[in-house]
Amino acid sequence: MLELSLKTLIAYLLGAMIGSLIVGQLKGGVDIRTAGSGNAGATNALRTQGYAFAFWVMLIDIGKGWIAAGVLPTLGLPGLSLDPEVNRDWLTAACACAVVIGHVYPVWYGFRGGKGAATLVGVLAGLKPIALLPVLAVWLITVMITGFVGLATMLASASFPLYLIASHTAADALLAFGCVMFLFVCFTHRANIERMRRGSENRVRRLWLLRPR
């Protein structure tokens, strides 16, 4: 159980390294939580700081998700051997959950992070890269139809466990992770849900192809 606990902790701490806040510090102390929507994620970084800033944010946030889910579970740590009693699938799921939670509630930044979408993309790249095709397709189609990034992110996260079921590749740990992450993404987007309900949610007009003319 030591391996499970330690690697889950490492994944959380890795997730707590927020791309937008790291890049902001390198850019002279920019804190995007004081601009735009106040969120520390890639979407707010793009809206308030531009493409170059957002690119590095995405690279960091996706990269840490990939490392936590695709590398860390099988990585031998100094002084710690792989525990044969630990189920590898559930260890991977625990690390995958921990890195996303770390991104949303980062201990380094007062537990005020992003919403976990970019990190979740990196996690899926580490867990099951082929699943990115339907997930990203659902995200893009939803944005093109509605213009709502938050709605697209929630529907895309729902498409992952549905893909696992439809493709008959739903291992218990992976399916449980997918369902938990869907609920968690909906929770982190609760403000978006409320703004959509009120009709005040911003839309990405460059991608919103079906907007009124």
C-alpha positions in Angstrom: 0.0 0.0 0.0 3.0 2.3 0.4 3.4 2.4 -3.4 -0.2 3.3 -3.9 -0.2 6.0 -1.3 3.1 7.5 -2.4 2.4 7.6 -6.1 -1.1 9.0 -5.6 0.5 11.8 -3.5 3.1 12.4 -6.2 0.4 12.6 -8.8 -1.6 15.1 -6.7 1.5 17.3 -6.2 2.3 17.1 -9.9 -1.3 18.2 -10.7 -0.9 21.1 -8.3 1.8 22.6 -10.6 -0.6 24.9 -12.5 0.5 25.8 -16.0 -1.1 29.2 -16.1 0.4 30.3 -12.8 3.9 28.9 -13.6 3.9 30.7 -17.0 2.5 33.8 -15.3 5.3 33.9 -12.8 7.8 33.6 -15.6 6.0 36.4 -17.4 6.6 38.9 -14.6 4.1 37.8 -12.0 0.9 37.6 -14.1 -1.9 35.9 -12.1 -4.8 35.2 -14.5 -7.1 34.5 -11.5 -7.4 38.2 -11.3 -8.4 38.6 -15.0 -11.3 37.4 -17.1 -13.4 34.7 -15.5 -10.9 34.4 -12.6 -10.1 30.7 -13.5 -6.6 29.5 -13.7 -7.3 27.2 -16.7 -6.2 27.3 -20.4 -9.5 28.9 -21.6 -9.1 32.0 -19.4 -5.4 32.1 -20.3 -6.3 32.2 -24.0 -8.9 34.9 -23.5 -6.8 37.2 -21.3 -3.2 36.5 -22.3 -3.2 35.3 -25.9 -2.2 32.3 -27.9 1.5 32.0 -27.0 0.7 32.1 -23.2 -2.1 29.6 -23.6 0.1 27.3 -25.6 2.6 26.9 -22.8 -0.2 26.5 -20.3 -1.7 23.7 -22.3 1.6 22.0 -22.7 2.3 22.0 -19.0 -1.2 20.9 -18.0 -1.6 18.2 -20.6 1.9 17.0 -20.0 1.5 16.5 -16.3 -1.7 14.5 -16.9 0.1 12.2 -19.3 3.0 11.7 -16.9 0.7 10.9 -13.9 -1.5 8.4 -15.8 0.9 7.0 -18.4 4.3 7.0 -16.7 4.1 7.3 -12.9 2.1 4.0 -12.2 4.8 1.8 -13.7 7.7 3.9 -12.7 10.2 2.4 -10.2 11.0 5.0 -7.5 14.3 5.0 -5.6 14.0 2.8 -2.5 10.5 1.6 -3.5 9.9 -1.6 -5.4 6.7 -2.3 -7.3 4.2 -3.9 -4.9 2.8 -7.1 -6.4 -0.3 -6.8 -4.1 -1.3 -3.5 -5.7 -3.6 -3.8 -8.7 -2.0 -1.8 -11.5 -5.3 -0.7 -13.0 -6.6 0.8 -9.8 -3.2 2.4 -9.1 -3.4 4.0 -12.5 -6.9 5.2 -11.9 -5.9 6.6 -8.5 -3.0 8.5 -10.0 -5.2 9.8 -12.8 -7.8 11.1 -10.4 -5.2 12.6 -8.1 -3.5 14.7 -10.8 -6.8 16.2 -11.9 -7.8 17.0 -8.3 -4.4 18.5 -7.8 -5.0 20.8 -10.7 -8.3 22.0 -9.4 -7.2 22.2 -5.8 -3.5 23.0 -5.8 -1.8 23.1 -2.5 0.9 25.4 -3.8 -1.7 28.1 -4.8 -4.2 28.2 -2.0 -6.3 25.4 -3.5 -7.4 27.8 -6.3 -6.6 26.1 -9.6 -8.3 25.4 -13.0 -11.2 23.2 -13.9 -9.2 20.2 -14.9 -10.1 19.9 -18.6 -6.6 20.2 -20.1 -5.1 17.9 -17.5 -7.9 15.4 -18.2 -6.9 15.4 -21.8 -3.3 14.5 -20.8 -4.6 11.8 -18.6 -6.6 10.2 -21.4 -3.5 10.4 -23.6 -1.7 8.4 -21.0 -4.5 5.9 -20.3 -6.1 5.3 -23.7 -5.0 7.6 -26.6 -7.6 6.2 -29.0 -10.3 7.5 -26.8 -9.2 11.1 -27.5 -10.7 10.9 -31.0 -14.4 10.6 -29.9 -13.8 12.9 -26.8 -12.3 15.7 -28.9 -14.9 15.2 -31.6 -17.7 15.6 -29.1 -16.0 18.7 -27.7 -15.5 20.3 -31.1 -19.0 19.6 -32.4 -20.6 20.9 -29.3 -18.6 24.2 -29.5 -19.4 24.5 -33.2 -23.2 24.1 -32.5 -23.5 26.0 -29.2 -20.4 28.1 -28.7 -20.2 27.0 -25.1 -16.8 25.7 -24.0 -18.0 24.6 -20.6 -20.9 22.6 -22.0 -18.5 21.0 -24.6 -16.1 20.0 -21.9 -18.8 18.4 -19.8 -20.3 16.4 -22.8 -16.8 15.4 -23.9 -16.0 14.0 -20.4 -19.3 12.1 -20.5 -18.3 10.6 -23.9 -15.2 8.8 -22.4 -17.1 6.3 -20.3 -19.7 5.9 -23.0 -16.9 5.1 -25.5 -15.5 2.5 -23.1 -18.9 0.8 -22.8 -19.6 1.0 -26.6 -16.1 -0.4 -27.5 -16.3 -3.2 -24.9 -13.0 -2.0 -23.3 -14.5 -0.9 -20.0 -12.2 -2.4 -17.4 -13.7 -1.7 -14.0 -11.0 0.7 -12.9 -11.0 2.7 -16.1 -14.8 2.9 -16.3 -15.0 4.0 -12.6 -12.4 6.7 -13.3 -14.4 7.9 -16.4 -17.6 8.1 -14.4 -16.0 9.9 -11.4 -14.3 12.4 -13.7 -17.5 13.2 -15.5 -19.2 14.0 -12.2 -16.1 16.0 -11.1 -16.0 18.0 -14.3 -19.6 18.9 -14.0 -18.9 20.0 -10.4 -16.0 22.2 -11.5 -18.2 23.7 -14.2 -21.2 24.4 -11.9 -20.7 28.2 -12.4 -20.8 27.7 -16.1 -24.1 25.7 -15.7 -25.6 28.5 -13.7 -24.5 31.1 -16.2 -26.0 29.1 -19.1 -29.2 28.8 -17.1 -29.3 32.6 -16.7 -28.3 33.2 -20.3 -25.1 35.0 -19.4 -22.5 32.4 -20.4 -19.8 33.7 -22.9 -19.5 31.9 -26.2 -16.5 31.3 -28.4 -17.7 33.0 -31.5 -14.7 32.0 -33.7 -15.7 28.3 -33.3 -19.5 28.9 -33.0 -20.4 28.2 -36.6 -24.2 28.0 -36.1 -24.5 31.4 -34.4 -27.3 33.7 -35.5 -26.3 35.9 -38.4 
